[in-house]
Amino acid sequence: MEQKFDIALNAKINEFARKFGLDKTKIDYLFENFSNYVIISNELEEELESINKVSTYNAQGIDGIGIIVNDKLILDESDLKKIGENEKIFVKMVFIQSTTMKSFDSNKFSGFVDSVINFLIGQNTIIDPFSSIYTKLLGKKSNFIDNFKETPKIVLYFASAITEHEINEDFLDTQRKKIKNRKDLNISLENINFLQKAKLKELYDKIPSYQQVNIKFVGNIRIEEKSKIQMSILSYIKFEELKKLILTKDGNLKENLFIENPRSFLNKTDVNQSIDETLRNNEYKDYFIYLNNGLTILCNNIKKHPTSENVFELTYPRIINGCQTTHVLYNFYKSNSENLQNVELVVKVIATDDNKLKEQIIFAANNQNSITEDLKALNKYHEKIEEYFKGFNGFEIYYERLRGQYPTVEPPYKKVNIENLAKVYISVFLQEPHKMKSNAISKIEEYQKKKKMFSPDDNEVNKYYYCALLYYWLNKFSINDEVKLKSKTMDMHLLLVCDLQMDRTKEVSNIDDKIKYLCDENNAKAIFSSSVSFLETRDYLFKRRGFYSGLNTKKMIQDFKLEEDNGIRC
């Protein structure tokens, strides 16, 4: 990479570029992604893996937007469906602009603030999916307004890679007033921040610490070490300590702490109601540790604190057994925080960096749960898909059936989870990309129940690998700006058009041929580039919420077939 930054910042950006597989020659674009990554990761207090999901691509005046609801990053409208019907919510919107100019440009800074205002009032600045999410949350027809804990906050970050400039406080105050004095904005300005190289380096170095937590265990027993188990502990902890592991800085539950499986949180089951009743029973609450199986926590590393007795540092901890218990405790804590401090739980903590053993431990812990035969069959089918991914020779992609299985895989877009795989499958094979914008969660559940996908009776597992391969190239090309998307909301439509193009490619006659063809990066880039060119000529798709329309999707497919019939190449 060109030595444009000072040596220390250059080292951080080099490391970041390697981790995400980014083109180091595109200096400005690389620094935009770096700034988005550093700022959003620190706002969330967890590492951001989907860096292209917060990028605005070529939007004028704003390089990155992060919409955070209850400490969870909302990436599209469908994520709003994950918010409980009566859940009290806290909204924070983060806006980012970056520059690699050698001198401070007050006009660029001021223009950034103006762009944010225009976005918030919907004036000539529509940046989907962020604009649609914002409207759903704060628009006149919002279903969330009554559930706000407080006025939604916004925070602005202007990141500069090279300058060493003392910004005038009067200038900053003038910029703040431009937002604060607006009577048409129902938001609260938290701050406008000017980040230069020293602060950016400091924030970058903080990110790994968010994967670590210090927990005090009581009466711990160290189990004898094995060749692939660095350390394991049998112990118990008080809820006061468990809070350090499971709660965000704002007191919300860390959803990414839990291994995803078909069970998730099962709400009002007999078992969960029994756990809740024990917590509410003053006679038996102190005996909770005897009436509950406790938690199993899997880590990459466990390290004893050098000075504090019985305190251990856990790196990348994940709860692989005890999801139900933790959720019930959290729900009880929200309304009875003082009554839980001394409640005790049994815990088993295991540290290994061996991925194969880690998977076996995760599967064993979950397979012991009592689940229905349908869910067992579904679980087995996901294992079958995962085995296909592992056994595929040549192009390496990981199916993260259980969250946290592959924390060290780089770049992160080499792995795909169940939700994203389902979105691609529905977009490509069911030809419904529009439903993945606002109804993805409900449609995934509906189609899974109807066995339209992930069906244990389906032997064409290669279709899911093909979907993952399309998703991989989408991320790689968009992150590196190799294929320029006019709108972020065109992503699933783009994958559908790519598949339509594959169907008329001479070398392709089945799914395996498609996979083989797409394993060549030059082929993949040509398919994606021509598909983007086709989409960009469909003006009706780029009108307000054009990609959310089923009629538009049908028209797009008809247009493609018409051009094909007329012998026109995309």
N, C-alpha and C positions, 0 to 999 in steps of 0.2 A: 504494500500500500504506500502511496506517496506520503512523504514525511511532511504533512500539512499541519499536524497538531504537535504539541510538545510531546516529548518522549513518553512520559507517564500515561497521558491520555491516549496516545497512539497505541500503547501496549494494551490498554483496556478495550479499545475499539477493535484491535486485531483479535483479541480473545473472543470478543462478542461475535465478530464476523466468522471466525472459525466455528464457534458453537452453533450458529444458525445457518451456516453454509452460504454466506452472503458474498456478493461480488465486491472485492475491496477497491476496485477501480472507480466505482460510482460513489465518490466521496460524499457529496451532498445527501444523496439518498441513504447512504450508509449511516451518516450522522443523524438523519431524521429517525431512522429505525432505532438507533442506539438511544437517542433521547426519549423516545416513546417507551422503550423497554425499561430504562432506568427509572423514569418518573412513575409510570403505572405500577411497576413492581413495588416501589416504595409506598405508593398510595395504598396498595392492596396488602402490603406486608407479606407477599408471596411472589415467587418468580413468575413473571408473565412469559408463557411459551408461545401464545398465538400473536406474535408481534404484528402480523399483517392485519389482524382483526381490529386493531385500534388505529391503524393508519387511515388517513383520508385520501390517500393516493394523490391525485393532482388538484385537490380542492384549493382554491385561492385563499391564502392567509392563515390557514389552520392545517398543521401537519398531523396531529393526532388528537383523538377524542376518546376518553374513557368514561362511560356512564356506569356508576357504581351504586347498587341498591343493596343495603344491608351487608356491605363488605363483599358483595359478589359482583363481578364484572358482567354487565349485560351486553351481549354481542349482537343479538338480533331480537326482534319482537317476540319470537317464540320463547325466549328466556324469561319473559315476564310471566309466562304461564307457571313458572316454578315458584312464584311468590304466592304464599297462602292467601286464601280469600279474605281472612280477617287479620292477616299479619300486619303489624305496625311497621312502617318502612321509613328508612332514612335514605335520602338521595343525595349523591354528590357527583357533580360533573367536572371532569378534568379536561382542560384544553391546552394543547401544546403547540408551540411554534419554535422551530430551530433555525440556526443560521451558522454558516462557516465563514462569514465575512470577517475581515481583519480589523474592522473598526465598528464601533457601535452605531447602529442606524436607528435613530429615534422614530423616523417615519415608518420603518418596518415594524417596530414595536407597537406604535400607535395604530397602525393598520391591522395588526393582529387583534388588538382589543376591539376595534371596529368590526372585524369579521366575526368575532364571538357574539357581539351584540346583534349583528344581522342574523346570525344563526338562531339566536334565542327568540327573536321576534319573527323569524321566518321570512325575512326580507332579502330576496335574491340570493340566499345562501341555503340551498337544500343539499344536505350531505347525507344520503341514505347509506346504511340503515339508521344512522344516528338521529336524523330528523324525525323519522317515523317512531323511533323509541321515545324520543323526547315528547312528541305529540301524544303518544299513548299514556305517558306518565303525567304530563302537565297540561295537556290540551283541555279545551272546554268540555269534551265528552269523556274525560278520563274517569276510569273506575277506581283510581288509586288515591284521589285527592283526600278523601275522608280518612285514609289510613296513615297519612304522614305524621311522623313523630314531631317534626319541626319543619320550618321553611327549608326547601332544597337549597343546597350550597353549590357554588361553583368556585373553582380555583384555576388560575391561569399560570402557565409556566412558559417563559421565554428562555430557551437554552442557546447559549453561545459557545462555540467550540474553541475560539481563538482569543477573543478579547480579554483584556484585563481592565475593565472599565468600572469606575465608581459611579453608579447610576444616581442621578439627582433625585432626592426624596420628593421634592416638589413635583418633578415630572411624574414620578410614580403615583403620587397622590392625585394628580390631574387625571391619570388613566383610571384610577379606582373610582373617581367621582363620575366618570363617563358612564359607569355601570350602576353605581349606587344611586345616582340621581334620576335614573329611568323609572318612571311611574308605571310603565307597562311590563315590567319584569317581576314576576313573583318568585324571585330567588334572593339568596343572601350571598354576597361576595365574601369568600373566606380570605383570599389574598391574591395578589399578582406577584409572582416570584421571578426574579432574574437570576438564572443559574449560569455560572461560568465554569471553566475547566476544573478548578479545584473542588467545587461543590459537586460537579458531575462525577468526578473520580471517587469522592467520598460516598456518594449515594450508590454508585456501582458496587463498591466494596461491601456495602451493607447487605446486599441482596442474599448472599449465602447464609447470613445469620437468621433469615426468616425461615430457614429449613431446620433450625435448631431450637431446642427448648430444654431448660434445666428443671428437673423434677426431683422433689425429695420423696424417696421411698422409705417406708417404715418397715423395720424387721426384715430386710431383704435377704434372700438366699441366692448366692451365685451358683448357677449350675455349671458343672464341669465343662470346660471348653471342648469343642469338637473341631475338626480340621476346617469345616466350612461355617462354623458358628463362632464368631469372634467373642461374643459374650451374651449371656442370657440371665435374666433375673426373675425370681418368683418373689412377689412382695404384695404389699397393699398400700393404698394411698388414700388420703382424705380428699373430699371433693374440692377443698380449697386449693389443693395442688393440681387436681385434674383440670381446673379452670385454665391453668396456664397452657395446657395442651389443646383444649377444645374451643376456647373463646377467642374471637378477634379483639382488636383494640377497642372496638365499640360495643363489645358484649354480645356479638352475634355468634352463631355456631359456625365453625370452620367446616363447611361442607366438603372441601377437598381433602379432609382428613380421613374420610371413610373410603374403604375399598368398595367400588361399585360392583353390584351383582344384582340378579333379578329380584332380590328381596327388598333392597333399599330400606327405607323406613316404612314400616307397615301400619303406622297410626294405631287405631283402636282395636288391636287384637286382644285376645284373652290374656296373653302373656304380658303385653305392655300395660294393660289395665291393672294387672296384678302388681307389677312393679310400681305403678303410680299409687296404688292403694297402700302399699307398704310404706312409701315415703310420707303419706298423709296420716298414717297411724302412729301416734306418738309412742304407743307401747312397743311397736316392733321396728320403728325407724332405726334405732340404735343397733338392731340386729341385721341390718340390710346386708352386711358383708357375708352373713350366713345364709341369706335367702336369695342370693343372686350369684350367677356364675362368673361375673366380672368381665374383664377386658383382656384381649390379646393384642399387643402392640408390636408391629414389625418395624424395624429401623435399618438404615444402612450402617449405622455405627452407634455404639454406646461408649461413653467415656466418663470415668469417675471424675468428679470435680476435685481440683487439686487441694482445696482447703475446707470446703463445706462437707460435713459428715452426712452420709447417706444421700447426697445429691449427685445425680448423673445427668450428663448432657446427651440428649437423644438427637440424632441427625436424621432428617427426613422420616419422622414417625408417621405411621398410618395405623388406624384401628382396623384390624382385619376380623375381629370378632367382638361383638358388644355394641354394634350400631344401634340396636333397639334400646339397650340400657342407657347409652349416652344421650340419645334423643329424648327419652322420657325424663332423665335427670335435668337436661337443659330446659325442657318445657316447664318442669316443676320450678326450676331455679328462677325463671323469668317472673314468676308471681310470688315466690317464697324464698327469696335469696338468702335470708338470714337463717332459715331452717335446714340448710344443707351443708353448712361449712364442715361439720364433723362427721358427716356420713362417709363410711369407708367402703372401698371396693378392692377386691382381689385383682391383681394384674400379673400378666406374664409378658415380659418384654424380651424380644429376640432380635439380635443383630446379625445380619449376614449381608454380604455384597454379592453372593452367588445367586444369579438370577434364576437358575433352574430350581435350586432349593427353595428360593423365595416363593416361586410360583406354587411349588408343591405344598408349602406351609399355608399359603393363602387358600388354595383349593381345599385342603384338608379341613381347615377351620370353617369354611363355608359349607362344605358338603355334609358336615355334621349337623347343620341346622335342619329343623323340621320344615320342609317346604313341600308344596303340592307336587304330584307326579308331572303335571304340565310344566311347572317351573324347572323341575329336574331335567326333563327332556330338553327344554329350551337351553338350560345351562350346558348340557352335554353338546348341543348343537354349536353353541358359541365356542366351546372347547375344540370342536371339530374344525371350525373356521380358523381358530388360532393355530392349530396344528398344521393346517394347509399353509398358512403364512410362514411358519417356521421351516416347513419342508420345501418351500419353493426355492429352487436353485437359481442363483444369479442376482436378481434384484431384491434387495433387503428392505422389507417394510414390516413393521410390527403391529400386530392387532392387540391393543391394550384392552382386553376383555375386562380386566379388573384394574381400576385406577391405581397407579403407583407401581405397576409391575416393572416398568422400564424407565425409571427416573433418570438414568444416565445416558439414554439414547440421544445422539446428536446427529443432525439437527432434529429438533422436536417434531417437525412435520413428517419424519420417517415413521411415526406411529399414529394410529388412528383409533379412536374409541368407538363404542357401540353407537352413540348418538350421531356422530358425524358420518359413520359408515351407513347408517340407516337413511340419513338425509340424502346421501349420494345415490343410494339404491332407489329410493322413491323418485328422485329427480330423473334418473337415467332409465331404469327399467319400467317404472310405472308412469313415467313422463309427466310428473306433477311437481316441477321445481317451485312453482308459485306457492304451493302449500307448505314449503319449508321456510317461508319468510315469517309468517305469524302463527301458523298452526302446527309447527313441526312436532311438538311434544305430544299433542293429542292424536295426530295422524300416525305417528310411530307406534303409539300404544294400540290404536285401532287396527292398523294393518298387521301388527304382530298377532293380535287376538284372532284376526281373520286368516292368519297364516299366509298373508301375501308376501311376507318376507320372514327370514329367520325361522322357517318352518322345518321342524325335525324330519319331515318327509322329503325335503328338497335335497337332492344329491349334487346340485350344481354349486358347490362351494366356491368354485373359481370365479363366479360372478362377483363375490364380495372382494376377492383380491383385485379384480379388475376395477371395481369402484374405488378401492383404496389407492390404486395406482393413479387413477384420474385425480383423486384428491391430493396426492403427493405432488403431481406436476402443477396443479392449480396453485398450491402453496409455494412451491419452489420458484415458479415463474413470476408470480405476483410479488413475492417478497424481494426478489432481485430485480424487479421492474423490467423483466425480459419480455413479458407479455403485459401490455398496459390495459387495464380495465377502466372503461369510461365510468362505471358505477360499481360500487362494492356489491350491490344487490343483484348483479348479473351473474354471480358466481355459479349457482346451480343450473341456470339456463345455459351457461357456457359449457358445463359438463354434458348436458343433454345434447347440445349441438355437436360437441366433439364425438359423442357416441354415434350420432346420425352420420357424421362424416366417416367414421370408421366403417359403418355398414356399407358404404359405397367405395371403400378402398380395395383395390384389386387383390392385394396380398391377404385379405381378411375374409374368412368365411364362418368363423365361430369365435367363442369367447377366448379360447386358448390362443388363437391367432391374434386377437386384439391385444392380449397381454404381451405376446411376443413382440408385436409391432411397437407398442408403447414403451417397452423396455429400452428402446433406442431413443435417446434424448433428442436427437435431431428430428426423428419422426414425430415425437410428442410435441416439440415446439412448433413444427409446421402445422400440425392439426390444431393446436390451440390458437396460433396466430390467425389462421384462415377462419376459424370459428368466431374469433373476436371481430374480424372484419365483417363477417356476415351479420352478427348481432348489431354492430354499430350502424348498419343501414336500416334497422328496424326502428324508426323514430317512435312508434307507438309504445315500445317497451321502455323508453327513457322519459316518458311523461310521468307525472306524479303518480307513484305507486303502480307504474306500468308492469313491473316484474311480480306484482302481487296478484295479477289477474289471470284466471284460468282461461278466459277467452283469448287473451293475448298469447298465452302459451300455445293454444291450438292454432292460432293464426301464424305464429312463428314456425311451427312444424309444417303447416301447409305451404308457407312461403319457401321453406327449405326444399320440400318435395317438388314444388313447382319449378324452382331453379334447376333442380336435378333433372326433371323431365325435359327441360329446355336445354339441357347440356351446359348449364352455367356452373362454373366452379366457384366455390365460396371465396 
